[in-house]
Amino acid sequence: MNKRILVISLAYVGVLTGAGLASGQELMQYFIGFGKIGIIGIGIVGILHAIFGKIILTLGSYYRSKEHSGLLNEIAHPIVARLLDYSLVFTCFVIGFVMIAGAGANLNQEFGIPSFVGALICSLMIIFLSMLDFKKVTKIIGFFTPLIFLFIIIAFVYAFIMKSHDFSAVEMLAKNQPTNTPSIWIAIPNYFSICFITGTSMAIVMGGDIMNPKIASKSGLIGGALTGLLGLMIGLTIYMEIAEVSGTNIPTQIIIREISPWLGLIMSLVIYGMIFNTGISVYYSMAKRFSGESKRRFKIYIILLVSVGFALSFFGFRELVGIMYPVLGYIGLLLLATMIVAWIKDKGNIKEEIKLRSRLLKLMIKKFDDNKIFTKKDQKTINNLIEKSNIENKELKKEMGQLAKNKIEDK
C-alpha cells in the first residue's frame, strides 16, 4: 500500500475515533440496548463509513478545499451551503467540548485525577500541537490508531475466547440498557450522521491537502472500512461483557483492566490519545474556518475556542453524549443527502480530473528532470491541461511543480 494512503487512512480513523467510539460509550447508548439486532446495526454503520469516507475525501481533493465552507459552496445551493456551514461549526464546537470532557472522565476513571485536570491537559495539547504544520498534525492524529486497534483486538479475543458466556443472559442484560433512540432503524442513520458530521470538517481539509483524488478516494475507503471494523469489534466486545461495563463511562477501559491492570493503564492513555485526536481535529478545522489563510488569526481562534470548550466541559461526559449527540445526528442527515447528490453529479468529472492531474504530473516531472527531454509541445500540453482543470491555474501550476520536484528528489 502507498505510504501516503496509509498515513491518511490512519489519520481518518483517528479523526472519527474519539471519546465516544474508542471508549464504547456511543455504542452503549445507541446500539447495545437493542441486543443482537444492535450489533447488526453497527455492521451497517461500518459499511456506511467506507462509502462516505471515499466520497468526502475525494470531493475535498477534487475541489482542493482549504476548509469546509469552500466545498459546501461548490456542491450545494447557497442557502443549504450556509445552513450546513453553520451546522458544521456548531457541531465542531459541541464535539470539541465533549472530547475535552471525555479526556477528563478518562483520567478520572483510571487514576482518580480530578476531571478538570485531564480536561485541562487535553486542552493545552490541542492548542500547542495545532500550531504545527498541517502534515505533522495529520501524522499525530494517525499515531494512536494502530494502538487502539491492538487493544480492541486483545479485548475482543478475551471476551470471545478466554471467557464463557450465557448468551441468553447476555441478550437480556443488553436489552435492559437505555437507548437514545426508539428504533434500531432510527439509531443507524442518526448515529452514522453524527460520526460523519463530526469528522466532515477535518476530512474536507485532509482531502483538500491531497492533489490526487485517486489517493484521496482509496484513503477514505480504507480509513472508513477500518473505522467500521473497529466499531464492530468494540460493539461485540461490550455486548459480551455487558454485565461488567453497564453504567460505566469508559466501557472498553474496564474490559482491558479486567485482563490486566497494566494493560488497563496503557489503554487509558491510548483512549486519551484518541480523544485528543478528535479534539484537535474539530478545533483545528473550526479555527481554520474562521481564520482563513491568516496564521495570526488562527492562533487567536484556536486559543479562544479551546478555552471556551474547556469551560463547557464541566457539564460532564456521559451527560453531554446523551443530550447533544441525537440532536447532531438529525442535523447530519442533511449533510449526508448533500454529499450523495454532489457525488452523483460530480463522479464523471472527478474521473476526468484524475486522468488530467495524473498526466499533468508526468509532464511536470519531465519538465524538471534534467535527464529527460522536454519539448515546446509538452509545454503547450501542460498549459492546456491547466486551463481544463477545475483548480485555479496559478495554484495548480505551483503545486504540481512542487510535487514534481519532490518526486524527482525522492528517486
C-alpha positions as CSV (number, residue, x, y, z in Angstrom):
1,M,0.0,0.0,0.0
2,N,1.2,3.5,-0.8
3,K,2.7,5.1,2.3
4,R,0.7,8.3,1.8
5,I,-2.6,6.3,1.6
6,L,-1.7,4.5,4.8
7,V,-0.9,7.7,6.7
8,I,-4.1,9.4,5.5
9,S,-6.3,6.3,6.2
10,L,-5.0,6.1,9.8
11,A,-5.5,9.8,10.3
12,Y,-9.1,9.5,9.0
13,V,-9.7,6.7,11.6
14,G,-8.2,8.9,14.2
15,V,-10.5,11.8,13.3
16,L,-13.6,9.6,13.7
17,T,-12.5,7.5,16.6
18,G,-12.8,9.9,19.5
19,A,-14.0,9.7,23.1
20,G,-17.4,8.1,22.2
21,L,-16.3,5.3,19.9
22,A,-12.9,4.4,21.5
23,S,-14.5,4.4,25.0
24,G,-17.5,2.4,23.8
25,Q,-19.9,5.0,25.3
26,E,-21.5,5.9,21.9
27,L,-22.2,2.3,21.0
28,M,-23.6,1.6,24.5
29,Q,-26.1,4.4,24.2
30,Y,-27.1,3.8,20.6
31,F,-26.9,0.0,19.9
32,I,-26.3,-2.3,22.8
33,G,-29.8,-1.8,24.2
34,F,-31.2,-3.4,21.1
35,G,-29.4,-6.7,21.7
36,K,-28.2,-8.8,18.7
37,I,-30.0,-6.6,16.2
38,G,-28.0,-3.7,17.6
39,I,-24.7,-5.5,16.6
40,I,-26.1,-5.8,13.0
41,G,-26.8,-2.1,13.1
42,I,-23.1,-1.4,14.0
43,G,-22.1,-3.5,11.0
44,I,-24.3,-1.5,8.7
45,V,-22.7,1.7,10.1
46,G,-19.3,0.2,9.2
47,I,-20.4,-0.2,5.5
48,L,-21.6,3.5,5.5
49,H,-18.2,4.6,6.9
50,A,-16.4,3.1,4.0
51,I,-18.7,4.5,1.4
52,F,-18.8,8.1,2.7
53,G,-15.2,8.1,3.7
54,K,-14.4,7.6,0.0
55,I,-16.9,10.3,-1.0
56,I,-15.8,13.1,1.4
57,L,-12.1,12.8,0.9
58,T,-12.5,12.5,-2.9
59,L,-14.7,15.6,-3.1
60,G,-12.3,17.5,-0.8
61,S,-9.4,16.6,-3.1
62,Y,-11.3,17.4,-6.3
63,Y,-12.2,20.9,-5.2
64,R,-8.9,21.4,-3.2
65,S,-10.9,22.7,-0.3
66,K,-8.9,24.6,2.4
67,E,-11.9,24.4,4.8
68,H,-15.4,23.1,4.8
69,S,-17.3,26.2,3.6
70,G,-15.3,26.2,0.3
71,L,-16.5,22.7,-0.6
72,L,-20.1,23.4,0.5
73,N,-20.3,26.5,-1.6
74,E,-19.3,24.3,-4.6
75,I,-21.7,21.4,-4.1
76,A,-24.8,22.9,-2.6
77,H,-27.4,25.7,-3.1
78,P,-26.2,28.9,-1.3
79,I,-29.0,28.6,1.3
80,V,-28.2,24.9,2.0
81,A,-24.5,25.6,2.0
82,R,-24.8,28.4,4.6
83,L,-27.1,26.2,6.8
84,L,-24.6,23.3,6.6
85,D,-21.7,25.7,7.3
86,Y,-23.3,26.9,10.5
87,S,-24.3,23.4,11.4
88,L,-20.7,22.1,11.0
89,V,-19.3,25.0,13.0
90,F,-21.9,24.2,15.7
91,T,-21.1,20.5,15.5
92,C,-17.3,21.1,15.8
93,F,-17.9,23.3,18.8
94,V,-20.1,20.8,20.6
95,I,-17.9,17.8,19.8
96,G,-14.9,19.8,20.9
97,F,-16.1,20.3,24.4
98,V,-17.5,16.7,24.6
99,M,-14.0,15.5,23.7
100,I,-12.4,17.6,26.4
101,A,-15.0,16.3,28.9
102,G,-14.2,12.8,27.7
103,A,-10.5,13.4,28.4
104,G,-11.3,14.4,32.0
105,A,-13.6,11.4,32.5
106,N,-10.9,9.1,31.2
107,L,-8.1,10.1,33.6
108,N,-10.6,10.4,36.4
109,Q,-11.9,6.8,36.0
110,E,-8.4,5.3,35.7
111,F,-6.3,7.4,38.1
112,G,-8.8,9.2,40.2
113,I,-7.4,12.5,38.9
114,P,-10.0,15.4,39.1
115,S,-11.8,15.6,35.8
116,F,-10.8,19.2,35.2
117,V,-7.1,18.3,35.3
118,G,-7.4,15.8,32.5
119,A,-9.5,18.2,30.5
120,L,-7.0,21.0,31.0
121,I,-4.1,18.8,29.8
122,C,-6.0,17.8,26.7
123,S,-6.9,21.5,26.0
124,L,-3.3,22.6,26.3
125,M,-2.1,19.8,24.0
126,I,-4.7,20.8,21.4
127,I,-3.6,24.4,21.5
128,F,0.1,23.8,21.2
129,L,0.1,21.0,18.7
130,S,-2.4,22.8,16.4
131,M,0.4,25.4,15.8
132,L,2.4,22.7,13.8
133,D,2.5,22.2,10.0
134,F,-0.7,20.5,8.8
135,K,1.1,17.4,7.5
136,K,2.6,17.0,11.0
137,V,-0.8,17.4,12.6
138,T,-2.1,14.6,10.3
139,K,0.7,12.2,11.4
140,I,0.0,13.0,15.0
141,I,-3.7,12.2,14.5
142,G,-2.9,8.8,13.0
143,F,-0.3,7.9,15.6
144,F,-2.7,6.3,18.1
145,T,-4.8,4.4,15.6
146,P,-2.7,1.2,15.4
147,L,-2.5,1.2,19.2
148,I,-6.3,1.4,19.7
149,F,-6.7,-1.5,17.2
150,L,-4.2,-3.6,19.1
151,F,-6.0,-3.1,22.4
152,I,-9.5,-3.7,20.9
153,I,-8.3,-6.9,19.3
154,I,-7.0,-8.0,22.8
155,A,-10.3,-7.2,24.4
156,F,-12.2,-8.9,21.6
157,V,-10.2,-12.1,21.9
158,Y,-10.6,-12.1,25.7
159,A,-14.4,-11.6,25.5
160,F,-14.9,-14.4,22.9
161,I,-12.2,-16.9,23.6
162,M,-11.0,-16.6,27.2
163,K,-14.4,-16.4,28.8
164,S,-17.6,-18.4,28.6
165,H,-21.0,-16.6,28.4
166,D,-24.6,-17.4,28.8
167,F,-25.9,-15.8,25.6
168,S,-29.5,-15.7,26.6
169,A,-28.5,-13.9,29.8
170,V,-26.2,-11.5,27.9
171,E,-29.1,-10.7,25.5
172,M,-31.4,-10.0,28.4
173,L,-28.9,-7.7,30.1
174,A,-28.1,-5.9,26.9
175,K,-31.8,-5.2,26.2
176,N,-32.1,-3.6,29.7
177,Q,-29.6,-0.9,28.7
178,P,-31.2,2.5,27.9
179,T,-31.0,3.7,24.3
180,N,-31.0,7.2,22.8
181,T,-33.5,6.3,20.0
182,P,-36.7,4.3,19.9
183,S,-35.7,2.1,17.0
184,I,-32.6,0.5,15.5
185,W,-33.6,1.9,12.1
186,I,-33.5,5.4,13.6
187,A,-30.3,4.7,15.5
188,I,-28.4,3.7,12.4
189,P,-28.8,6.9,10.3
190,N,-28.8,9.1,13.4
191,Y,-25.5,7.6,14.8
192,F,-23.7,7.5,11.5
193,S,-24.7,11.0,10.6
194,I,-23.1,12.1,14.0
195,C,-19.9,10.3,13.1
196,F,-19.9,11.8,9.7
197,I,-20.7,15.4,10.7
198,T,-18.1,15.1,13.5
199,G,-15.3,14.2,11.0
200,T,-16.5,16.2,7.9
201,S,-14.8,19.5,8.6
202,M,-11.4,17.9,9.2
203,A,-11.9,15.3,6.4
204,I,-12.5,18.1,3.9
205,V,-9.3,19.8,5.0
206,M,-7.5,16.4,4.7
207,G,-8.9,15.8,1.3
208,G,-8.1,19.3,0.1
209,D,-4.4,18.7,1.0
210,I,-4.3,15.7,-1.4
211,M,-3.6,16.7,-5.1
212,N,-4.6,13.2,-6.5
213,P,-8.3,12.4,-6.0
214,K,-7.5,8.7,-6.6
215,I,-5.3,8.7,-3.5
216,A,-7.9,10.5,-1.6
217,S,-10.6,8.0,-2.7
218,K,-8.6,5.0,-1.6
219,S,-7.6,6.6,1.7
220,G,-11.2,7.4,2.5
221,L,-12.4,3.9,1.6
222,I,-9.7,2.2,3.6
223,G,-10.0,4.6,6.5
224,G,-13.8,4.3,6.6
225,A,-13.6,0.5,6.4
226,L,-11.1,0.4,9.3
227,T,-13.3,2.6,11.4
228,G,-16.3,0.3,10.7
229,L,-14.3,-2.8,11.7
230,L,-13.1,-1.1,14.9
231,G,-16.6,-0.1,15.8
232,L,-17.9,-3.7,15.2
233,M,-15.2,-5.2,17.4
234,I,-15.9,-2.7,20.2
235,G,-19.6,-3.3,19.9
236,L,-19.3,-7.1,20.1
237,T,-16.9,-6.9,23.0
238,I,-19.1,-4.6,25.0
239,Y,-22.2,-6.8,24.2
240,M,-20.4,-9.9,25.6
241,E,-19.1,-8.0,28.7
242,I,-22.3,-6.1,29.4
243,A,-22.6,-7.3,32.9
244,E,-19.2,-5.8,33.8
245,V,-19.5,-2.5,31.9
246,S,-23.1,-1.4,32.4
247,G,-23.3,2.1,33.7
248,T,-19.6,3.0,33.3
249,N,-18.1,6.0,31.5
250,I,-15.3,4.1,29.6
251,P,-16.5,0.5,29.0
252,T,-13.5,-0.6,26.9
253,Q,-11.1,0.6,29.5
254,I,-12.9,-1.5,32.2
255,I,-12.7,-4.6,30.0
256,I,-8.9,-4.2,29.3
257,R,-8.3,-3.5,33.0
258,E,-10.0,-6.8,33.8
259,I,-7.5,-8.6,31.6
260,S,-4.5,-6.8,33.3
261,P,-4.2,-3.7,35.4
262,W,-1.1,-2.7,33.4
263,L,-2.9,-3.1,30.1
264,G,-5.7,-1.0,31.6
265,L,-3.3,1.7,32.4
266,I,-1.9,1.8,28.9
267,M,-5.4,1.5,27.4
268,S,-6.4,4.6,29.4
269,L,-3.6,6.6,27.8
270,V,-4.4,5.3,24.3
271,I,-8.1,6.2,24.7
272,Y,-6.9,9.6,25.9
273,G,-4.9,9.9,22.7
274,M,-7.9,9.0,20.6
275,I,-9.9,11.6,22.4
276,F,-7.2,14.2,21.7
277,N,-7.3,13.1,18.0
278,T,-10.9,14.1,17.6
279,G,-10.4,17.2,19.8
280,I,-7.6,18.6,17.7
281,S,-9.4,17.7,14.5
282,V,-12.6,19.7,15.3
283,Y,-10.8,22.7,16.9
284,Y,-8.2,22.8,14.1
285,S,-10.9,22.8,11.3
286,M,-13.0,25.3,13.2
287,A,-10.2,27.7,13.7
288,K,-9.2,27.3,10.1
289,R,-12.8,28.1,9.0
290,F,-12.7,31.4,10.9
291,S,-9.1,32.5,10.2
292,G,-8.7,31.6,6.5
293,E,-5.1,31.9,5.5
294,S,-4.1,34.2,8.4
295,K,-1.7,32.3,10.8
296,R,-2.0,35.0,13.4
297,R,-5.8,34.8,13.4
298,F,-5.6,31.0,13.5
299,K,-3.6,31.1,16.8
300,I,-6.1,33.6,18.3
301,Y,-9.1,31.5,17.4
302,I,-7.6,28.1,18.5
303,I,-6.8,29.5,21.9
304,L,-10.2,31.2,22.3
305,L,-12.3,28.3,21.1
306,V,-10.4,25.7,23.1
307,S,-10.7,27.8,26.2
308,V,-14.5,28.1,25.8
309,G,-14.6,24.4,25.2
310,F,-12.7,23.7,28.4
311,A,-15.2,25.8,30.4
312,L,-18.2,23.9,28.9
313,S,-16.7,20.5,29.5
314,F,-17.6,20.8,33.2
315,F,-21.2,19.6,32.3
316,G,-19.9,16.0,32.3
317,F,-19.0,13.5,29.5
318,R,-21.8,10.9,29.7
319,E,-24.5,13.6,30.1
320,L,-23.2,15.6,27.1
321,V,-23.1,12.5,24.9
322,G,-26.7,11.6,25.8
323,I,-28.1,15.1,25.3
324,M,-26.1,16.5,22.3
325,Y,-25.4,13.6,20.0
326,P,-29.0,12.8,19.0
327,V,-29.5,16.5,18.0
328,L,-26.3,16.5,15.9
329,G,-27.4,13.2,14.3
330,Y,-30.5,14.8,12.8
331,I,-28.6,17.8,11.6
332,G,-26.1,15.4,9.9
333,L,-28.8,13.8,7.7
334,L,-29.0,16.9,5.6
335,L,-25.2,16.8,5.2
336,L,-25.3,13.1,4.1
337,A,-28.0,13.9,1.5
338,T,-26.0,16.8,0.1
339,M,-22.8,14.7,-0.2
340,I,-24.7,11.9,-2.1
341,V,-26.2,14.4,-4.6
342,A,-22.7,16.0,-5.1
343,W,-21.1,12.6,-5.6
344,I,-23.7,11.6,-8.2
345,K,-23.3,14.9,-10.0
346,D,-19.5,15.1,-10.0
347,K,-18.5,11.5,-10.3
348,G,-17.8,11.7,-14.1
349,N,-15.9,15.0,-13.7
350,I,-13.8,13.6,-10.9
351,K,-12.7,10.6,-13.1
352,E,-11.7,13.0,-15.9
353,E,-9.9,15.3,-13.4
354,I,-7.9,12.3,-12.0
355,K,-6.7,11.5,-15.5
356,L,-5.9,15.2,-16.2
357,R,-3.8,15.7,-13.0
358,S,-2.0,12.4,-13.5
359,R,-1.0,13.4,-17.0
360,L,0.0,16.9,-15.8
361,L,2.2,15.5,-13.1
362,K,4.1,13.2,-15.5
363,L,4.7,16.2,-17.8
364,M,5.8,18.4,-14.9
365,I,8.3,15.7,-13.8
366,K,9.6,15.5,-17.4
367,K,10.0,19.3,-17.3
368,F,12.0,19.5,-14.1
369,D,14.0,16.2,-14.6
370,D,17.4,17.1,-16.2
371,N,17.7,13.6,-17.6
372,K,14.5,13.9,-19.8
373,I,13.8,15.9,-22.9
374,F,11.1,18.5,-22.5
375,T,9.7,20.0,-25.7
376,K,7.6,23.0,-26.7
377,K,4.8,20.6,-27.4
378,D,4.9,19.3,-23.9
379,Q,4.7,22.9,-22.5
380,K,1.7,23.6,-24.7
381,T,0.0,20.4,-23.4
382,I,0.7,21.5,-19.8
383,N,-0.9,24.9,-20.5
384,N,-4.0,23.2,-22.0
385,L,-4.3,20.8,-19.1
386,I,-4.0,23.6,-16.5
387,E,-6.8,25.5,-18.4
388,K,-9.1,22.5,-18.4
389,S,-8.7,21.7,-14.7
390,N,-11.3,22.8,-12.2
391,I,-8.5,24.2,-9.9
392,E,-7.3,27.8,-10.2
393,N,-4.5,28.0,-12.8
394,K,-1.9,29.6,-10.7
395,E,-2.5,27.3,-7.7
396,L,-2.4,24.2,-9.9
397,K,0.8,25.2,-11.7
398,K,2.6,26.0,-8.4
399,E,1.5,22.9,-6.5
400,M,2.1,20.4,-9.4
401,G,5.5,21.9,-10.0
402,Q,6.4,21.4,-6.3
403,L,5.0,17.9,-6.3
404,A,7.0,17.0,-9.4
405,K,10.2,18.4,-7.8
406,N,9.6,16.3,-4.7
407,K,9.1,13.2,-6.7
408,I,12.3,13.8,-8.6
409,E,14.2,14.3,-5.3
410,D,12.8,11.1,-3.8
411,K,14.1,8.9,-6.7
